[in-house]
Amino acid sequence: MSATTDPQPEVLGAEDRYAGVRRRYLGGLFISSVGSGMVGLTSSYLIYQQTGRVSYVALIMVMSNLPQLFLAPVATKLAQRWGGPTM
């Protein structure tokens, strides 16, 4: 007859302490992304329905993404100026 040992319970380390918080954070990000997509789809549909022109929908989509394109280089320069990481 062989002696069986009871499995030892896992000791939670520091990285596992925040597993629930990470799960909720990722769930919130997913819900936020789905909501943003639904807002974009609905606004595109409403703009097309009211104007009847696809070019207006495209113009609004491009203009809504321009700040991200123009502010990223400025933010990088400011971060490097005040001791941020450089490549």
N, CA and C atoms as an extended XYZ file, in Angstrom:
261
Properties=species:S:1:pos:R:3:atomname:S:1:resname:S:1:resid:I:1 pbc="F F F"
N         0.835       -1.159        0.000 N   MET     1
C         0.000        0.000        0.000 CA  MET     1
C         0.888        1.234        0.000 C   MET     1
N         0.672        2.075       -0.967 N   SER     2
C         1.524        3.257       -1.071 CA  SER     2
C         0.896        4.406       -0.302 C   SER     2
N         1.741        5.176        0.272 N   ALA     3
C         1.268        6.320        1.051 CA  ALA     3
C         1.006        7.485        0.100 C   ALA     3
N        -0.166        8.038        0.188 N   THR     4
C        -0.498        9.200       -0.641 CA  THR     4
C        -0.433       10.443        0.222 C   THR     4
N         0.057       11.448       -0.351 N   THR     5
C         0.140       12.706        0.388 CA  THR     5
C        -0.949       13.638       -0.100 C   THR     5
N        -1.464       14.398        0.814 N   ASP     6
C        -2.482       15.380        0.440 CA  ASP     6
C        -1.828       16.497       -0.367 C   ASP     6
N        -2.518       16.955       -1.411 N   PRO     7
C        -1.929       18.050       -2.191 CA  PRO     7
C        -1.833       19.310       -1.324 C   PRO     7
N        -0.716       19.970       -1.457 N   GLN     8
C        -0.497       21.188       -0.690 CA  GLN     8
C        -1.259       22.342       -1.344 C   GLN     8
N        -1.907       23.175       -0.538 N   PRO     9
C        -2.588       24.337       -1.128 CA  PRO     9
C        -1.565       25.314       -1.691 C   PRO     9
N        -1.943       25.934       -2.779 N   GLU    10
C        -1.035       26.890       -3.403 CA  GLU    10
C        -0.967       28.148       -2.557 C   GLU    10
N         0.206       28.653       -2.434 N   VAL    11
C         0.400       29.903       -1.713 CA  VAL    11
C         0.272       31.031       -2.725 C   VAL    11
N        -0.616       31.961       -2.438 N   LEU    12
C        -0.816       33.065       -3.356 CA  LEU    12
C         0.336       34.044       -3.231 C   LEU    12
N         0.954       34.316       -4.356 N   GLY    13
C         2.044       35.273       -4.373 CA  GLY    13
C         1.510       36.671       -4.622 C   GLY    13
N         2.403       37.597       -4.680 N   ALA    14
C         2.015       38.987       -4.898 CA  ALA    14
C         1.374       39.180       -6.270 C   ALA    14
N         1.796       38.384       -7.264 N   GLU    15
C         1.229       38.568       -8.602 CA  GLU    15
C        -0.203       38.042       -8.697 C   GLU    15
N        -0.585       37.110       -7.822 N   ASP    16
C        -1.936       36.560       -7.865 CA  ASP    16
C        -2.926       37.364       -7.015 C   ASP    16
N        -2.428       38.237       -6.195 N   ARG    17
C        -3.301       38.994       -5.308 CA  ARG    17
C        -4.260       39.890       -6.092 C   ARG    17
N        -3.819       40.381       -7.238 N   TYR    18
C        -4.615       41.318       -8.024 CA  TYR    18
C        -5.301       40.658       -9.217 C   TYR    18
N        -5.452       39.358       -9.181 N   ALA    19
C        -6.069       38.660      -10.313 CA  ALA    19
C        -7.509       39.104      -10.513 C   ALA    19
N        -8.260       39.271       -9.435 N   GLY    20
C        -9.649       39.719       -9.558 CA  GLY    20
C        -9.750       41.138      -10.086 C   GLY    20
N        -8.832       41.982       -9.650 N   VAL    21
C        -8.828       43.371      -10.117 CA  VAL    21
C        -8.507       43.416      -11.606 C   VAL    21
N        -7.513       42.609      -12.027 N   ARG    22
C        -7.171       42.562      -13.450 CA  ARG    22
C        -8.335       42.052      -14.276 C   ARG    22
N        -9.033       41.045      -13.770 N   ARG    23
C       -10.169       40.482      -14.500 CA  ARG    23
C       -11.253       41.539      -14.696 C   ARG    23
N       -11.563       42.282      -13.636 N   ARG    24
C       -12.575       43.335      -13.755 CA  ARG    24
C       -12.118       44.459      -14.666 C   ARG    24
N       -10.825       44.798      -14.597 N   TYR    25
C       -10.284       45.851      -15.457 CA  TYR    25
C       -10.382       45.455      -16.927 C   TYR    25
N        -9.973       44.225      -17.250 N   LEU    26
C       -10.047       43.766      -18.638 CA  LEU    26
C       -11.492       43.650      -19.104 C   LEU    26
N       -12.373       43.219      -18.214 N   GLY    27
C       -13.794       43.180      -18.563 CA  GLY    27
C       -14.337       44.573      -18.849 C   GLY    27
N       -13.934       45.539      -18.043 N   GLY    28
C       -14.355       46.922      -18.273 CA  GLY    28
C       -13.820       47.471      -19.581 C   GLY    28
N       -12.568       47.143      -19.904 N   LEU    29
C       -12.008       47.579      -21.185 CA  LEU    29
C       -12.774       46.976      -22.357 C   LEU    29
N       -13.126       45.714      -22.225 N   PHE    30
C       -13.877       45.052      -23.295 CA  PHE    30
C       -15.245       45.712      -23.480 C   PHE    30
N       -15.945       45.952      -22.381 N   ILE    31
C       -17.266       46.581      -22.466 CA  ILE    31
C       -17.151       47.989      -23.035 C   ILE    31
N       -16.120       48.716      -22.641 N   SER    32
C       -15.904       50.061      -23.165 CA  SER    32
C       -15.635       50.034      -24.667 C   SER    32
N       -14.847       49.068      -25.117 N   SER    33
C       -14.549       48.957      -26.547 CA  SER    33
C       -15.797       48.622      -27.346 C   SER    33
N       -16.594       47.713      -26.823 N   VAL    34
C       -17.836       47.361      -27.517 CA  VAL    34
C       -18.761       48.574      -27.574 C   VAL    34
N       -18.861       49.302      -26.467 N   GLY    35
C       -19.704       50.499      -26.441 CA  GLY    35
C       -19.223       51.560      -27.406 C   GLY    35
N       -17.907       51.762      -27.479 N   SER    36
C       -17.365       52.750      -28.421 CA  SER    36
C       -17.656       52.346      -29.866 C   SER    36
N       -17.531       51.068      -30.160 N   GLY    37
C       -17.855       50.592      -31.500 CA  GLY    37
C       -19.319       50.792      -31.844 C   GLY    37
N       -20.188       50.549      -30.871 N   MET    38
C       -21.619       50.744      -31.117 CA  MET    38
C       -21.948       52.219      -31.336 C   MET    38
N       -21.289       53.102      -30.577 N   VAL    39
C       -21.509       54.534      -30.769 CA  VAL    39
C       -21.041       54.962      -32.150 C   VAL    39
N       -19.861       54.479      -32.574 N   GLY    40
C       -19.358       54.813      -33.899 CA  GLY    40
C       -20.261       54.310      -35.014 C   GLY    40
N       -20.748       53.090      -34.873 N   LEU    41
C       -21.634       52.525      -35.881 CA  LEU    41
C       -22.957       53.274      -35.941 C   LEU    41
N       -23.517       53.585      -34.785 N   THR    42
C       -24.795       54.289      -34.742 CA  THR    42
C       -24.667       55.702      -35.277 C   THR    42
N       -23.607       56.400      -34.890 N   SER    43
C       -23.446       57.771      -35.385 CA  SER    43
C       -23.202       57.777      -36.888 C   SER    43
N       -22.453       56.805      -37.390 N   SER    44
C       -22.247       56.720      -38.840 CA  SER    44
C       -23.565       56.479      -39.566 C   SER    44
N       -24.378       55.605      -39.026 N   TYR    45
C       -25.664       55.326      -39.642 CA  TYR    45
C       -26.554       56.567      -39.634 C   TYR    45
N       -26.597       57.261      -38.504 N   LEU    46
C       -27.448       58.453      -38.404 CA  LEU    46
C       -26.961       59.567      -39.328 C   LEU    46
N       -25.662       59.749      -39.427 N   ILE    47
C       -25.137       60.778      -40.327 CA  ILE    47
C       -25.466       60.442      -41.770 C   ILE    47
N       -25.287       59.170      -42.131 N   TYR    48
C       -25.618       58.770      -43.504 CA  TYR    48
C       -27.112       58.899      -43.772 C   TYR    48
N       -27.922       58.559      -42.793 N   GLN    49
C       -29.376       58.641      -42.974 CA  GLN    49
C       -29.822       60.089      -43.159 C   GLN    49
N       -29.208       61.009      -42.435 N   GLN    50
C       -29.629       62.411      -42.526 CA  GLN    50
C       -29.051       63.120      -43.750 C   GLN    50
N       -27.828       62.773      -44.151 N   THR    51
C       -27.207       63.482      -45.268 CA  THR    51
C       -27.287       62.715      -46.584 C   THR    51
N       -27.255       61.399      -46.515 N   GLY    52
C       -27.271       60.597      -47.733 CA  GLY    52
C       -25.928       60.557      -48.435 C   GLY    52
N       -24.864       61.016      -47.791 N   ARG    53
C       -23.543       61.047      -48.417 CA  ARG    53
C       -22.532       60.296      -47.555 C   ARG    53
N       -21.834       59.378      -48.193 N   VAL    54
C       -20.821       58.604      -47.498 CA  VAL    54
C       -19.604       59.473      -47.189 C   VAL    54
N       -19.348       60.465      -48.023 N   SER    55
C       -18.184       61.322      -47.816 CA  SER    55
C       -18.278       62.087      -46.500 C   SER    55
N       -19.467       62.455      -46.062 N   TYR    56
C       -19.621       63.131      -44.772 CA  TYR    56
C       -19.285       62.190      -43.621 C   TYR    56
N       -19.690       60.956      -43.741 N   VAL    57
C       -19.361       59.971      -42.708 CA  VAL    57
C       -17.851       59.780      -42.641 C   VAL    57
N       -17.210       59.655      -43.796 N   ALA    58
C       -15.762       59.475      -43.828 CA  ALA    58
C       -15.040       60.697      -43.279 C   ALA    58
N       -15.522       61.883      -43.597 N   LEU    59
C       -14.907       63.110      -43.103 CA  LEU    59
C       -14.981       63.185      -41.583 C   LEU    59
N       -16.098       62.834      -41.018 N   ILE    60
C       -16.248       62.869      -39.564 CA  ILE    60
C       -15.359       61.819      -38.916 C   ILE    60
N       -15.253       60.637      -39.490 N   MET    61
C       -14.379       59.604      -38.933 CA  MET    61
C       -12.910       60.038      -38.977 C   MET    61
N       -12.492       60.655      -40.073 N   VAL    62
C       -11.108       61.116      -40.183 CA  VAL    62
C       -10.849       62.238      -39.189 C   VAL    62
N       -11.770       63.184      -39.094 N   MET    63
C       -11.578       64.316      -38.184 CA  MET    63
C       -11.598       63.875      -36.718 C   MET    63
N       -12.319       62.835      -36.402 N   SER    64
C       -12.337       62.374      -35.017 CA  SER    64
C       -11.042       61.662      -34.631 C   SER    64
N       -10.275       61.181      -35.613 N   ASN    65
C        -9.011       60.501      -35.329 CA  ASN    65
C        -7.793       61.400      -35.497 C   ASN    65
N        -7.960       62.601      -35.995 N   LEU    66
C        -6.816       63.491      -36.189 CA  LEU    66
C        -6.117       63.890      -34.890 C   LEU    66
N        -6.822       64.184      -33.811 N   PRO    67
C        -6.091       64.550      -32.586 CA  PRO    67
C        -5.121       63.471      -32.121 C   PRO    67
N        -5.466       62.224      -32.279 N   GLN    68
C        -4.560       61.141      -31.892 CA  GLN    68
C        -3.288       61.167      -32.728 C   GLN    68
N        -3.427       61.499      -34.009 N   LEU    69
C        -2.265       61.519      -34.887 CA  LEU    69
C        -1.359       62.709      -34.599 C   LEU    69
N        -1.949       63.863      -34.291 N   PHE    70
C        -1.149       65.063      -34.091 CA  PHE    70
C        -0.614       65.206      -32.681 C   PHE    70
N        -1.309       64.681      -31.698 N   LEU    71
C        -0.870       64.856      -30.324 CA  LEU    71
C         0.169       63.827      -29.886 C   LEU    71
N         0.255       62.692      -30.551 N   ALA    72
C         1.232       61.673      -30.163 CA  ALA    72
C         2.674       62.164      -30.303 C   ALA    72
N         3.067       62.796      -31.425 N   PRO    73
C         4.451       63.304      -31.504 CA  PRO    73
C         4.734       64.403      -30.485 C   PRO    73
N         3.748       65.255      -30.223 N   VAL    74
C         3.934       66.322      -29.237 CA  VAL    74
C         4.129       65.721      -27.849 C   VAL    74
N         3.317       64.736      -27.508 N   ALA    75
C         3.448       64.097      -26.197 CA  ALA    75
C         4.787       63.380      -26.066 C   ALA    75
N         5.271       62.780      -27.151 N   THR    76
C         6.566       62.103      -27.114 CA  THR    76
C         7.692       63.110      -26.887 C   THR    76
N         7.638       64.227      -27.582 N   LYS    77
C         8.676       65.260      -27.406 CA  LYS    77
C         8.658       65.796      -25.972 C   LYS    77
N         7.466       66.038      -25.418 N   LEU    78
C         7.384       66.539      -24.049 CA  LEU    78
C         7.894       65.515      -23.045 C   LEU    78
N         7.581       64.247      -23.269 N   ALA    79
C         8.050       63.205      -22.356 CA  ALA    79
C         9.569       63.085      -22.401 C   ALA    79
N        10.155       63.185      -23.592 N   GLN    80
C        11.608       63.108      -23.709 CA  GLN    80
C        12.271       64.340      -23.111 C   GLN    80
N        11.614       65.458      -23.204 N   ARG    81
C        12.171       66.695      -22.648 CA  ARG    81
C        12.276       66.623      -21.129 C   ARG    81
N        11.299       65.981      -20.486 N   TRP    82
C        11.286       65.906      -19.046 CA  TRP    82
C        11.761       64.558      -18.523 C   TRP    82
N        12.696       63.938      -19.223 N   GLY    83
C        13.346       62.743      -18.718 CA  GLY    83
C        12.648       61.448      -19.021 C   GLY    83
N        11.790       61.421      -20.023 N   GLY    84
C        11.118       60.179      -20.387 CA  GLY    84
C        12.058       59.252      -21.131 C   GLY    84
N        11.605       58.040      -21.430 N   PRO    85
C        12.461       57.082      -22.130 CA  PRO    85
C        12.717       57.517      -23.585 C   PRO    85
N        13.904       57.245      -24.040 N   THR    86
C        14.249       57.543      -25.429 CA  THR    86
C        14.614       56.237      -26.130 C   THR    86
N        14.477       56.229      -27.417 N   MET    87
C        14.797       55.016      -28.178 CA  MET    87
C        16.198       55.107      -28.705 C   MET    87
